[in-house]
Amino acid sequence: MNIQEYEKNIKVLNSWAKAYYTLDNPIASDEEYDKLYKKVVNFEENHPDMISPISPTCRVGGVVLEGFKKAEHIKRMWSMEDIFDADELDDWIKRVEKTIDDFTYYCEPKFDGASLDIVYENGKLVQAITRGDGKIGEDVTQNAKTISSIPLEIDYKELISITGEVVIRKSDFELINKLREENAQDTFANPRNAAAGSLRQLDTKITAKRKLVFYPWGVGENSLKFDLLSDVMDFVYNLGFLKPPKRVITKDRERVVSFYQDLTKTRENIPMMLDGMAIKIDELVHERELGYTVKYPKWMVAFKFPAIEKVTKIIDIIVQVGRTGVLTPVAILKPVDIDGAIVERATLHNFDEIQRKDIQINDTIIIIRSGDVIPKVTKVLIDRRDGTQRKIPRPTLCPVCGSEVLDEGILIKCQNLSCSARVVNSIIHYASRKCMNIDGLGDKIVELLYEKNLIKSIEDIYSLHLEDLLSLEGFKEKKSENLINSIQKSKKVELNKFINSLGIEHIGEVAATKIADNFGLNWFEVDYEQTINVDGFGEEIAKSLEEFIRVNKTRISNLIQILDIQKPKKEETIDSIFSDKTVVITGTMALSRDEIQDILERHGAKITKSVSKKTDFVVYGKDAGSKFDKAKKIGVKLLSEEEMFDAFR
């Protein structure tokens, strides 16, 4: 066999595999496949320098990884907002209808597995990244190549990332657990855990044996020209990816509900585990119009299946102290199996709920669990009480440090900033890579420094000296110098990272950036009303920020004196007729909606989503629709894309 014959045989084997695994329509016998496969293996053994990256031998694994490197997604992988009933569906629809008048629902099963982002360049699979936090995940490229339903090569040469779910068939899950039992290994709790665990195996041979399956549900980076999500997904399926077992595209809300009901009734017949139905807006132009909250896209939701209820007993109550000092009661339960997961704890949220539901130790209760939602107590079966029940008192002292707590009704908080439960976790968060990025100040080091009384607060980090570290076991001069240098380097920090580092409840990277952009260095002088007016912020974030500032204002001021905090960098605007004007963009134009918005914002415009009498301009393209009509009706100035560019001259 020469190189030309080798490459031809690879293409034949891959076409046979696609017909078998993806199209469920075999076009060659197992004997034919095995015979040709052996020829390819023989050639590769004799010519290891000529092995093709799309050879089917890549599917069997064989690489043993030292660990998984972090990798950044080209575009963020968003999570979906969960809804649980028809009322919540209607609430979401009403929110959508406030911005857009006419739209189509795209509905498909929501697989319960491990999310994966696969990148192709010049037609070749170049990287596969787990979801992680949506921005950064783990590079599992070698393992992804072992999954037969992920093409190693596609007939599309532009850069594209295809997102989807790695799952395992329920029948394969049972076989894996049976084998693990025979080998005296711990079994997986459910197919989702099995899929996630298999995807993250350091030995790629193990991943290859697990029979993982990949179902795409979207695209990230791409230069496709489609107007509809359904057309995008059809294009992806034609590249060689699996189609979902069912999907519905409709403008009828009732059809959405009936499809959900059908999935709920028939999900047991689907080979993979589902946890609900994904509902998205089919028209891609509406994604920009609807936008995002801090956590979720506004143009899609996950309609989760009904929660599973089980009866069990409360054995005890423990109180946990979170990073922000909030005391949370947690019920210790008699273990109960819910949909393959052994549940031993349930959140009680707060002590007001305990009082309202009259929850007592030794009570028999009903708990529910749906998908990823933490199990919670829904009802106390009072008629089953036998006299052994005990009331649960509201705590007056912190269970960790013993100091007096502040009882604010729903929330009970430990205000002692020296409380180890709060301080240690706060410092760990503060020093982490996405925050102040103090290299060398990890969990164990923070705990050691706290234990040795070298740090008792965040500010104490900046009072550490080389001699302090050299006195500790395991700290040589080089390691100590590196940590001190890293601490000093962290003093120069961007404002959004500093805000994120403080561990304010409900405020992560995205919200911290919005606070920095909206308020600058005076962010800790703002009040509730100013915060709640930030786009995407709600009452929960506004109250959390207000409370944190009130309690920690002195500490924030002390840190600001120590640090060199950089103002948010904002691009200077160009003076134009759009300066300080409100502009709405509608229709399809030569440039993308994002590009048009960037251009207008650089020229001083404020972009909004809906047309009103306060709108100064509507910039429109083809098929402008209702926004164009409304602007014309109320006398708002209309500009075509060409007229917009003429206005800059």
ZIMO-V834324 format. One record per residue. N is the residue number from 0. OMEGA is omega in degrees with one decimal (* if undefined). BURIAL is I if it has 16 or more other C-alpha atoms within 10 Angstrom, else O. Layout:
# ZIMO-V834324
n=<N	N>
omega=<OMEGA	OMEGA>
burial=<BURIAL	BURIAL>
This chain:
# ZIMO-V834324
n=<0	1	2	3	4	5	6	7	8	9	10	11	12	13	14	15	16	17	18	19	20	21	22	23	24	25	26	27	28	29	30	31	32	33	34	35	36	37	38	39	40	41	42	43	44	45	46	47	48	49	50	51	52	53	54	55	56	57	58	59	60	61	62	63	64	65	66	67	68	69	70	71	72	73	74	75	76	77	78	79	80	81	82	83	84	85	86	87	88	89	90	91	92	93	94	95	96	97	98	99	100	101	102	103	104	105	106	107	108	109	110	111	112	113	114	115	116	117	118	119	120	121	122	123	124	125	126	127	128	129	130	131	132	133	134	135	136	137	138	139	140	141	142	143	144	145	146	147	148	149	150	151	152	153	154	155	156	157	158	159	160	161	162	163	164	165	166	167	168	169	170	171	172	173	174	175	176	177	178	179	180	181	182	183	184	185	186	187	188	189	190	191	192	193	194	195	196	197	198	199	200	201	202	203	204	205	206	207	208	209	210	211	212	213	214	215	216	217	218	219	220	221	222	223	224	225	226	227	228	229	230	231	232	233	234	235	236	237	238	239	240	241	242	243	244	245	246	247	248	249	250	251	252	253	254	255	256	257	258	259	260	261	262	263	264	265	266	267	268	269	270	271	272	273	274	275	276	277	278	279	280	281	282	283	284	285	286	287	288	289	290	291	292	293	294	295	296	297	298	299	300	301	302	303	304	305	306	307	308	309	310	311	312	313	314	315	316	317	318	319	320	321	322	323	324	325	326	327	328	329	330	331	332	333	334	335	336	337	338	339	340	341	342	343	344	345	346	347	348	349	350	351	352	353	354	355	356	357	358	359	360	361	362	363	364	365	366	367	368	369	370	371	372	373	374	375	376	377	378	379	380	381	382	383	384	385	386	387	388	389	390	391	392	393	394	395	396	397	398	399	400	401	402	403	404	405	406	407	408	409	410	411	412	413	414	415	416	417	418	419	420	421	422	423	424	425	426	427	428	429	430	431	432	433	434	435	436	437	438	439	440	441	442	443	444	445	446	447	448	449	450	451	452	453	454	455	456	457	458	459	460	461	462	463	464	465	466	467	468	469	470	471	472	473	474	475	476	477	478	479	480	481	482	483	484	485	486	487	488	489	490	491	492	493	494	495	496	497	498	499	500	501	502	503	504	505	506	507	508	509	510	511	512	513	514	515	516	517	518	519	520	521	522	523	524	525	526	527	528	529	530	531	532	533	534	535	536	537	538	539	540	541	542	543	544	545	546	547	548	549	550	551	552	553	554	555	556	557	558	559	560	561	562	563	564	565	566	567	568	569	570	571	572	573	574	575	576	577	578	579	580	581	582	583	584	585	586	587	588	589	590	591	592	593	594	595	596	597	598	599	600	601	602	603	604	605	606	607	608	609	610	611	612	613	614	615	616	617	618	619	620	621	622	623	624	625	626	627	628	629	630	631	632	633	634	635	636	637	638	639	640	641	642	643	644	645	646	647	648>
omega=<175.0	-174.9	-179.9	178.4	177.8	-178.3	177.4	-180.0	176.3	-179.4	178.4	179.5	-179.6	178.0	176.2	-179.8	178.7	179.5	-177.0	-171.3	-172.9	-175.9	-178.3	-176.9	-175.1	179.0	176.0	178.4	176.8	-178.7	178.7	-179.1	-176.9	-178.2	179.7	179.4	-179.9	177.7	178.7	178.8	179.5	178.9	-177.8	177.8	179.7	-179.2	-176.1	179.7	-177.9	-176.4	-179.4	177.7	179.0	177.6	178.4	176.7	176.2	-175.7	-173.5	-179.4	-178.6	177.1	175.0	-175.4	176.1	-179.2	179.5	176.8	175.7	178.9	-177.2	175.7	176.9	174.0	-176.6	171.8	-176.7	169.3	178.5	171.7	179.4	168.9	-170.5	179.5	-176.0	178.8	178.8	174.0	179.9	177.1	178.8	179.5	179.3	178.3	178.1	-175.9	174.8	-176.3	-177.9	-174.3	-171.9	-178.0	-178.2	177.5	172.8	-173.4	176.9	177.8	175.7	-178.5	-179.1	-177.1	-179.7	-177.6	-176.7	179.1	-175.4	-175.9	175.2	177.4	-176.1	176.8	-176.0	174.2	-176.1	-178.7	173.0	-172.7	174.5	-177.4	-175.4	178.5	-179.2	177.8	-179.0	177.1	179.6	179.4	-179.3	-173.9	-177.0	178.9	-180.0	-179.5	179.7	-177.0	-171.5	-178.3	173.1	-180.0	174.1	-179.7	178.2	-179.2	178.4	-169.6	-179.3	176.0	178.7	172.6	-177.4	-176.3	-179.9	-173.5	172.7	-177.0	176.7	-179.7	-177.8	179.0	177.7	177.5	179.8	178.9	178.6	-179.5	177.7	179.4	-179.7	176.3	179.7	-179.9	178.7	176.9	175.7	178.8	175.5	-178.0	-176.9	-178.4	179.8	178.4	179.5	179.5	-179.1	-179.8	179.9	179.9	-175.7	175.9	177.1	175.7	-174.7	176.5	179.3	177.7	-177.8	-177.4	-171.2	177.1	178.0	-179.0	179.8	174.8	178.5	174.1	177.6	174.1	175.0	177.8	177.6	174.9	178.9	-175.1	-178.0	177.9	-174.1	175.4	-179.6	177.5	176.7	-177.3	175.2	177.1	179.6	179.7	-179.9	175.3	178.1	179.6	-179.4	172.7	174.2	-179.1	179.4	168.4	-179.7	175.4	-171.3	172.5	-173.0	179.2	-179.2	177.8	176.0	-178.5	-178.4	177.1	176.8	179.6	177.7	178.7	-179.9	-178.3	-171.4	-174.0	179.5	-179.8	179.1	-172.5	-179.7	179.4	175.5	173.8	177.8	-179.6	175.9	176.5	-179.0	173.6	-173.6	-178.1	-175.3	-179.2	-177.7	179.8	179.8	-178.4	-178.2	175.9	-170.7	163.1	177.0	-173.2	-167.8	165.5	179.6	-174.1	174.7	176.3	174.4	178.2	-171.8	177.5	-179.0	-179.8	178.4	-177.8	174.8	176.9	176.0	-174.3	175.6	-179.9	-176.9	174.3	172.2	179.6	178.2	177.5	-178.2	-177.2	179.6	176.6	-178.4	176.6	-177.7	177.0	179.6	179.2	171.5	-170.8	164.9	-172.4	-179.1	-178.6	176.9	176.2	176.2	179.2	177.3	-177.0	-179.1	179.8	175.3	178.5	174.1	175.0	-178.8	-175.0	173.5	179.4	177.0	-178.8	-177.0	-178.6	-178.1	179.9	179.7	174.0	-176.5	175.1	167.4	-172.7	171.6	175.4	175.9	173.8	178.2	179.9	-177.4	-175.8	179.5	179.6	179.0	-179.5	179.6	-176.3	173.5	179.5	-173.2	-177.7	-179.9	178.7	-176.4	178.1	180.0	-176.1	179.6	178.5	178.3	-176.7	173.4	-179.0	174.5	178.6	177.1	-178.6	-178.3	-174.1	177.7	-179.7	-178.8	-178.4	175.8	-178.7	-178.5	-179.9	-179.9	-179.2	171.0	-173.2	168.8	-177.5	-178.0	-176.6	175.5	179.1	-174.4	-179.7	-177.1	-174.0	-176.5	-179.9	178.5	179.9	177.6	178.8	-178.8	-174.8	-172.7	-171.4	-177.4	179.6	-178.2	174.7	177.9	-176.9	179.4	-179.8	-179.7	-174.1	-174.7	-179.5	178.1	180.0	179.2	-179.4	177.6	-179.6	-179.4	177.6	178.1	172.7	176.2	178.3	179.1	-179.0	-177.5	177.6	-173.6	175.2	179.3	177.7	-179.8	-178.6	179.1	-176.8	-178.6	179.9	-176.7	178.7	178.2	-179.9	172.5	-174.7	-176.9	-179.8	-179.9	179.6	-179.8	180.0	178.3	179.1	179.2	176.9	179.7	-179.5	-177.0	-177.8	177.1	-170.5	174.9	-173.7	-177.6	178.2	178.3	-180.0	179.2	-175.9	-175.7	175.2	178.5	-176.8	179.0	-177.3	177.6	-174.7	-174.9	-179.5	179.1	178.4	179.0	178.3	179.9	-178.4	-175.6	-170.6	178.3	-174.1	178.8	-174.7	-177.4	173.2	-174.3	179.1	-176.3	-175.6	178.5	-176.7	-174.0	178.1	176.8	-178.4	178.2	179.7	176.7	-177.0	-177.2	-179.8	-177.7	179.3	-179.7	-179.6	-179.8	-178.3	-178.5	179.9	-177.9	-176.0	-169.0	-174.8	-179.9	179.8	177.0	179.8	179.2	179.9	179.1	177.4	-177.7	-170.8	172.4	-173.7	-177.8	176.6	176.3	-179.3	178.0	-179.1	179.7	-179.8	179.3	-179.3	-179.0	178.6	-179.8	-178.3	178.9	178.3	179.1	-173.4	173.6	179.2	-179.8	177.8	-178.9	-176.8	-179.8	176.0	178.3	178.5	178.8	-178.6	178.5	179.9	179.3	-179.8	-178.9	179.6	176.5	177.8	169.1	-176.9	171.6	-175.5	174.7	-172.2	-175.1	-178.4	175.7	178.7	178.4	178.9	179.9	-179.3	166.2	176.4	-170.5	173.7	-179.4	177.6	-175.2	173.2	-168.3	-179.6	176.0	-178.5	-179.0	179.1	179.8	-177.4	-176.2	172.9	176.5	-179.2	-179.4	178.4	173.0	178.8	179.8	179.5	177.1	-179.7	176.6	-178.4	179.2	-173.4	*>
burial=<O	O	O	O	O	I	I	O	I	I	O	O	I	I	O	I	I	I	I	I	I	I	O	O	O	O	O	O	O	O	O	O	I	O	O	O	I	O	O	I	I	O	I	I	O	O	O	O	O	O	I	O	O	I	I	I	I	I	I	I	I	I	O	O	O	O	O	O	O	O	I	I	I	O	O	O	I	O	O	I	I	I	I	O	O	O	O	O	I	O	O	I	O	O	O	I	O	O	O	I	O	O	O	O	I	I	I	I	I	I	I	I	I	I	I	I	I	I	I	I	I	O	I	I	I	I	I	I	I	I	I	I	O	I	O	I	I	I	I	I	I	I	I	I	I	I	I	I	I	I	I	I	I	I	O	O	O	O	O	I	I	I	I	I	I	I	I	I	I	I	O	I	I	O	O	I	I	O	O	O	O	O	O	O	O	O	I	I	I	I	I	I	I	I	I	I	O	I	I	I	I	I	I	I	I	I	I	I	O	I	I	I	I	I	I	I	I	I	I	I	I	O	O	O	O	O	O	I	I	I	O	I	I	O	O	I	I	O	O	I	I	I	I	O	O	O	O	I	I	I	O	O	O	O	O	I	O	O	I	I	O	O	I	I	O	O	I	O	O	O	O	I	I	I	I	I	I	I	I	I	I	I	I	I	I	I	I	O	I	I	O	I	O	I	O	I	I	I	I	I	I	I	I	I	I	O	I	O	I	O	O	I	I	I	I	I	I	O	I	I	I	I	I	I	I	I	I	I	I	I	I	I	I	I	O	I	O	I	O	O	O	O	I	I	I	I	I	I	I	I	I	O	O	I	O	O	O	O	I	I	I	I	I	I	I	I	I	I	I	I	I	O	O	O	I	I	I	O	O	I	O	O	O	O	O	O	O	O	O	O	O	I	O	O	I	O	O	I	I	O	O	O	O	O	I	I	O	O	O	O	O	I	I	I	I	I	I	O	I	I	I	I	I	I	I	I	I	I	I	I	I	I	O	O	I	I	I	I	I	I	I	I	O	O	O	I	I	O	I	I	O	O	O	I	I	I	I	I	O	O	I	I	O	I	O	I	O	O	I	I	O	O	O	O	O	O	O	O	O	I	I	O	I	I	O	I	I	O	O	I	I	O	I	I	I	I	I	I	I	I	I	I	I	I	I	O	I	I	I	O	I	I	I	I	I	I	I	I	I	I	I	O	I	I	O	O	I	O	O	O	I	I	O	O	O	O	I	O	O	O	I	I	I	O	I	I	I	I	I	O	O	O	O	O	O	I	O	O	I	O	O	O	I	O	I	O	O	I	O	O	O	O	O	I	O	I	O	I	I	O	I	I	I	I	I	I	I	I	I	O	O	O	I	O	O	I	I	O	O	I	I	I	I	I	I	I	I	O	I	I	I	I	O	O	I	I	I	I	I	I	I	O	O	I	O	O	I	I	O	I	I	O	O	O	O	I	O	I	I	I	I	O	O	I	O	O	O	O	O>
